Every structure is written in structure tokens, then in C-alpha cells.
């Protein structure tokens, strides 16, 4: 089953600093096991970096510099 995203959250998610490195949480289901396959994500037309699956329902990424 393909991953399904329900919500995207994090401090200043709609007003991220251009320096990047702010945490973005992606909640949903079917992400796979913690530490599983590499994950890529785009939110509000911005690419997230250093994404990591924390559980089948949660992934953690960071904002990229310049976004």
C-alpha cells in the first residue's frame, strides 16, 4: 500500500526560516517500519530533507535551506 499523509506539522510550518533545519512532522499511515526505506517529501511546494520514518504513522523531516 502506498503511504498516505493525513497531516503536516511543525513550528512555523507556514513561515519557515530561510536557514532551514526546522523540524517537519508528517503523520499518516503505511510509512513502513522505523528506520526503513529512505523517504522523500514535498510540502507546500517545498522539498523536505533528511527524512526518517519514525513509525508506520510518523515521519520526521527538516526544512531545506532557502525554503
Secondary structure, DSSP 8 states (H G I E B T S, - for coil): ---EEEEEE-TTTTS--TT---EEEEEEE---STT-S----EETTEEEEEEEEEETTEEEEEE-TT-
